[in-house]
Amino acid sequence: MASATTAPPPPGNLKRIVAASLIGTTIEWYDFFLYGSAAALVFNKLFFPGSDPLVGTLLSFLTYAVGFAARPLGALVFGHYGDRLGRKKLLVLSLLLMGGATFAIGLLPTHATIGTAAPVLLTVLRLVQGFALGGEWGGAVLLVSEHGDARRRGFWASWPQTGAPAGQLLATGVLSLLTAVLSESAFISWGWRIPFLLSGVLVIVGLWIRLSVDESPVFKQALAQAKARKVTHAATAEKLPLVSVLRHHWRDVLVAMGARMAENISYYVITAFILVYSTTSAGVSKQTALNAVLIASAVHFAVIPAWGALSDRIGRRPVYLLGAVGVGLWMFPFFSLIDTGGFGNLILAVTVGLVLHGAMYAPQAAFFSEMFATRMRYSGASIGAQFASVAAGAPAPLIATALLADYGNSTPISLYVIAAAVLTVIAVGLAKETRHRDLADIEPADDAERVTARPADARTV
């Protein structure tokens, strides 16, 4: 008979946990990606007028990158309190912060109304978005990972990851619909606000679902053990989660950061920068580019659980490496297909790129969760993921746009993504396989902060 800490939860309960994490991450990514699409399409005109169109886009993407700068701070704060107070409380707070900031952007006066205060306020709200997202990801994937069956952890933990393409799908779909039914002047005048204001409704739905789930049983057990240690060793103060992570898991943090390079950079080049490249260099309309991202995001959503399930069978590392190598090899064909200007080729370019990206993104949730012990897992996974985003996803559209402006072609952009893929291959190649680790397996009290690598099948009986 399996122990309470390792036994699979009832299927209905696990599905509710997955649904709560998925709806939350979908809303958070909808809000975050909505800003990225708007930065490429309208913010350059509304908040940075008078500039050269490409310079305006660069300034717009700069405010977009600012959101990434706040994500490490969010990871530190949410990770600390998530490891001390629990995953659920912090996930509710992150959803409120993200939704509130996005709704406020929809009400924000433009440069024509309040002058330079407009881009300043836009930047502040973007910082709040980044702070909230920095705390969301780690909590959402841990809530599922720590509830789920160890044998299928890669599959179940990949579902919160589908929140990214679902959010992209929702954001791009709403923008695509509005650009289709509204004239360009109407969309720029007031239509762009509608997707941001819709966030308020989505947050209410997300909170209703997220408040209905229980705290992670693995975390409850670890918290009880920590309290027992305080009673037994009253003079020994428990270390801060951040201190424990840097002491025991600094190599894992570096591996996680390296693993994020190709995944993060390729995603934002494929989904955000493409709106600039296809419209300025390939002569494709905004509507066509949005529709291509919309279709590819639907495929991306569908393949992520499949990649997650494959990682349960053959391991996290092989699937991750397949995605990193694939994305690097795809970059030159990716831009060549876009340059043709054909809608079918555009769909093919983005879809293949996102399918390969999914091979990295799907196992990432379980992979990162399995690297860290329970009482430092929120901090470790969040720090590794979000600190990398500052060097990877944050400047990716900005660097790609600058390279396009300087060189006038896609070759340096392809080389940029390939370099990121090489870094990821090195990082994941040096990592240990983690799929057999038991998340509830913590060493004895005198060294409880260390995670062990006991096979998940070696159950307590």
Secondary structure, DSSP 4 states (H G I P E B T S, - for coil): ---TTTSPPPHHHHHHHHHHHHHHHHHHHHHHHHHHHHIIIIIHHHTSTTS-HHHHHHHHHHHHHHHHHTHHHHHHHHHHHHHHH-HHHHHHHHHHHHHHHHHHHHH---HHHHTTHHHHHHHHHHHHHHHHHHHHHHHHHHHHHHHS-GGGHHHHHHHHHTHHHHHHHHHHHHHHHHHHHS-HHHIIIIITHHHHHHHHHHHHHHHHHHTTSPPPHHHHHHHHHHHHHHHHTTT-PPPPHHHHHHHH-HHHHHHHHHHHHHHHHHHHIIIIIHHHHHHHTS---HHHHHHHHHHHHHHHHHHHHHHHHHHHHH-HHHHHHHHHHHHHHHHHHHHHHHHT--HHHHHHHHHHHHHHHHHHHHHHHHHHHTTS-HHHHHHHHHHHHHHHHHHTTTTHHHHHHHHHHHHSSSHHHHHHHHHHHHHHHHHHHHSPP-TTB-TT-B--GGGTTPBP--BTTS---
